[in-house]
Amino acid sequence: MILAMIVWLRHLLGCLVSAFRSRQDLIVENLALRQQLLALHAQRPRRRLTAPQKLFWVLLRRAWAGWKQPLILVTPRTVVSWHHAGFRLYWKWLSRVRSTVGRKPIRPAVRALIFQMVAENPTWGAPRIHGELVMLRFHLSEATVSRWMRRTSPSTG
């Protein structure tokens, strides 16, 4: 008798609280509870959430402020860990996409031009040759010019 009274009182309190909440909050909470019921009724020996179900909770966490209230199957910490796992996957994927690292290699024609300038103007240093290349609209650093100047053979200068 007392147990039935507690259940009835709980339902009454739930109705009173829901009367003061917005319609949108009630709809989203209903959606969350239905999603949990679907997961509970899955015909598996061990109840595990699938990837789309986890994605549902991650998106719900971002879209709805009261996402913690209707949770029954998992803890809020679990949903946050799924969110972090999604970020880890994203950055792992992003790091695989970027295959080129560092500066672009300079073209053989630019190297030949540096070698020619060193051979024809032995008194010019890297800053002067770099300035001339910049005026010709070649975009490379002075350190790169200096590095390629050191690679010229002594017989050319």
HELIX and SHEET records of a PDB file:
HELIX    1   1 ILE A    2  ALA A   19  1                                  18    
HELIX    2   2 ARG A   23  LEU A   40  1                                  18    
HELIX    3   3 ALA A   51  ALA A   63  1                                  13    
HELIX    4   4 PRO A   76  VAL A   97  1                                  22    
HELIX    5   5 PRO A  108  GLU A  120  1                                  13    
HELIX    6   6 ALA A  126  MET A  135  1                                  10    
HELIX    7   7 GLU A  142  ARG A  150  1                                   9    
END                                                                             
